[in-house]
Amino acid sequence: QVQLVESGGGLVQAGGSLRLSCAASGRFNMGWFRQSPGNEREFVAGISRTGASTYYADSVKGRFTISRDIAKNTVYLQMNSLRPEDTAVYYCAANNYVSSTYSNNYNYWGQGTQVTVSP
């Protein structure tokens, strides 16, 4: 049974920073997605099993950084220069077979963590 446990969400002012963590029960290709009320879930960032490849949505490039600690089976999302439009529930996701920006390619999901950015 694959388990993903997210932490690190919260309330921050615009321009501030937060770091999200996702502890996994193994090593997988990992992605971060987010969903705000009335919107579809969207891709934010992804990282390959080895950590050699990372990729980002255009809306977060230069502000967010995804990384992983292989020894801890933990993936991080460092979010800087946060904006009110970054407000959403953030989910980490995992799969065994492909690095992808598409949510349909991920078969394991965390419970989500709320990130709220005030103006």
TORKOL-4160 file (C-alpha; in steps of 0.2 Angstrom, whole numbers, padded with zeros to 4 digits, m for minus):
119
<pt num="1" X="0000" Y="0000" Z="0000"/>
<pt num="2" X="0008" Y="0016" Z="m0006"/>
<pt num="3" X="0006" Y="0031" Z="0007"/>
<pt num="4" X="0009" Y="0049" Z="0003"/>
<pt num="5" X="0008" Y="0061" Z="0018"/>
<pt num="6" X="0009" Y="0080" Z="0015"/>
<pt num="7" X="0014" Y="0094" Z="0027"/>
<pt num="8" X="0019" Y="0112" Z="0027"/>
<pt num="9" X="0004" Y="0121" Z="0021"/>
<pt num="10" X="m0003" Y="0137" Z="0030"/>
<pt num="11" X="m0007" Y="0155" Z="0028"/>
<pt num="12" X="0006" Y="0167" Z="0022"/>
<pt num="13" X="0006" Y="0185" Z="0015"/>
<pt num="14" X="0010" Y="0189" Z="m0003"/>
<pt num="15" X="0028" Y="0188" Z="m0006"/>
<pt num="16" X="0032" Y="0176" Z="0007"/>
<pt num="17" X="0038" Y="0158" Z="0007"/>
<pt num="18" X="0032" Y="0141" Z="0012"/>
<pt num="19" X="0039" Y="0123" Z="0010"/>
<pt num="20" X="0028" Y="0108" Z="0007"/>
<pt num="21" X="0034" Y="0091" Z="0011"/>
<pt num="22" X="0028" Y="0074" Z="0005"/>
<pt num="23" X="0034" Y="0058" Z="0013"/>
<pt num="24" X="0031" Y="0043" Z="0003"/>
<pt num="25" X="0032" Y="0024" Z="0007"/>
<pt num="26" X="0044" Y="0021" Z="m0008"/>
<pt num="27" X="0053" Y="0029" Z="m0022"/>
<pt num="28" X="0042" Y="0035" Z="m0036"/>
<pt num="29" X="0041" Y="0048" Z="m0050"/>
<pt num="30" X="0033" Y="0062" Z="m0040"/>
<pt num="31" X="0022" Y="0077" Z="m0044"/>
<pt num="32" X="0014" Y="0092" Z="m0035"/>
<pt num="33" X="m0003" Y="0097" Z="m0041"/>
<pt num="34" X="m0015" Y="0111" Z="m0034"/>
<pt num="35" X="m0034" Y="0114" Z="m0035"/>
<pt num="36" X="m0043" Y="0130" Z="m0030"/>
<pt num="37" X="m0062" Y="0131" Z="m0028"/>
<pt num="38" X="m0071" Y="0131" Z="m0045"/>
<pt num="39" X="m0055" Y="0126" Z="m0055"/>
<pt num="40" X="m0048" Y="0109" Z="m0061"/>
<pt num="41" X="m0033" Y="0101" Z="m0053"/>
<pt num="42" X="m0018" Y="0108" Z="m0061"/>
<pt num="43" X="0000" Y="0103" Z="m0062"/>
<pt num="44" X="0013" Y="0113" Z="m0053"/>
<pt num="45" X="0030" Y="0103" Z="m0053"/>
<pt num="46" X="0037" Y="0086" Z="m0055"/>
<pt num="47" X="0053" Y="0076" Z="m0052"/>
<pt num="48" X="0059" Y="0060" Z="m0058"/>
<pt num="49" X="0063" Y="0044" Z="m0047"/>
<pt num="50" X="0081" Y="0049" Z="m0047"/>
<pt num="51" X="0079" Y="0067" Z="m0045"/>
<pt num="52" X="0089" Y="0070" Z="m0061"/>
<pt num="53" X="0074" Y="0078" Z="m0070"/>
<pt num="54" X="0063" Y="0092" Z="m0064"/>
<pt num="55" X="0049" Y="0101" Z="m0073"/>
<pt num="56" X="0037" Y="0115" Z="m0069"/>
<pt num="57" X="0021" Y="0124" Z="m0074"/>
<pt num="58" X="0025" Y="0141" Z="m0082"/>
<pt num="59" X="0015" Y="0150" Z="m0069"/>
<pt num="60" X="0028" Y="0144" Z="m0055"/>
<pt num="61" X="0044" Y="0144" Z="m0065"/>
<pt num="62" X="0057" Y="0154" Z="m0056"/>
<pt num="63" X="0047" Y="0155" Z="m0040"/>
<pt num="64" X="0045" Y="0136" Z="m0035"/>
<pt num="65" X="0058" Y="0123" Z="m0033"/>
<pt num="66" X="0055" Y="0104" Z="m0032"/>
<pt num="67" X="0068" Y="0093" Z="m0024"/>
<pt num="68" X="0069" Y="0076" Z="m0016"/>
<pt num="69" X="0079" Y="0067" Z="m0002"/>
<pt num="70" X="0081" Y="0050" Z="m0008"/>
<pt num="71" X="0086" Y="0043" Z="0008"/>
<pt num="72" X="0071" Y="0049" Z="0017"/>
<pt num="73" X="0059" Y="0046" Z="0002"/>
<pt num="74" X="0053" Y="0064" Z="0004"/>
<pt num="75" X="0049" Y="0076" Z="m0009"/>
<pt num="76" X="0049" Y="0095" Z="m0006"/>
<pt num="77" X="0041" Y="0110" Z="m0014"/>
<pt num="78" X="0049" Y="0126" Z="m0010"/>
<pt num="79" X="0038" Y="0140" Z="m0014"/>
<pt num="80" X="0044" Y="0158" Z="m0014"/>
<pt num="81" X="0037" Y="0175" Z="m0020"/>
<pt num="82" X="0020" Y="0168" Z="m0016"/>
<pt num="83" X="0005" Y="0177" Z="m0024"/>
<pt num="84" X="m0014" Y="0176" Z="m0020"/>
<pt num="85" X="m0017" Y="0166" Z="m0035"/>
<pt num="86" X="m0006" Y="0152" Z="m0028"/>
<pt num="87" X="m0020" Y="0149" Z="m0015"/>
<pt num="88" X="m0026" Y="0131" Z="m0017"/>
<pt num="89" X="m0026" Y="0114" Z="m0009"/>
<pt num="90" X="m0009" Y="0106" Z="m0014"/>
<pt num="91" X="m0008" Y="0088" Z="m0018"/>
<pt num="92" X="0007" Y="0077" Z="m0020"/>
<pt num="93" X="0006" Y="0062" Z="m0032"/>
<pt num="94" X="0016" Y="0047" Z="m0037"/>
<pt num="95" X="0018" Y="0034" Z="m0050"/>
<pt num="96" X="0030" Y="0020" Z="m0055"/>
<pt num="97" X="0032" Y="0022" Z="m0073"/>
<pt num="98" X="0033" Y="0039" Z="m0080"/>
<pt num="99" X="0037" Y="0057" Z="m0076"/>
<pt num="100" X="0022" Y="0067" Z="m0081"/>
<pt num="101" X="0012" Y="0083" Z="m0080"/>
<pt num="102" X="m0004" Y="0074" Z="m0082"/>
<pt num="103" X="m0014" Y="0070" Z="m0067"/>
<pt num="104" X="m0021" Y="0054" Z="m0075"/>
<pt num="105" X="m0004" Y="0047" Z="m0076"/>
<pt num="106" X="m0003" Y="0047" Z="m0057"/>
<pt num="107" X="m0011" Y="0033" Z="m0047"/>
<pt num="108" X="m0006" Y="0038" Z="m0029"/>
<pt num="109" X="m0012" Y="0054" Z="m0021"/>
<pt num="110" X="m0009" Y="0062" Z="m0004"/>
<pt num="111" X="m0023" Y="0070" Z="0006"/>
<pt num="112" X="m0019" Y="0088" Z="0001"/>
<pt num="113" X="m0013" Y="0103" Z="0011"/>
<pt num="114" X="m0020" Y="0120" Z="0011"/>
<pt num="115" X="m0010" Y="0135" Z="0005"/>
<pt num="116" X="m0018" Y="0152" Z="0008"/>
<pt num="117" X="m0009" Y="0168" Z="0002"/>
<pt num="118" X="m0016" Y="0184" Z="0008"/>
<pt num="119" X="m0014" Y="0200" Z="m0002"/>
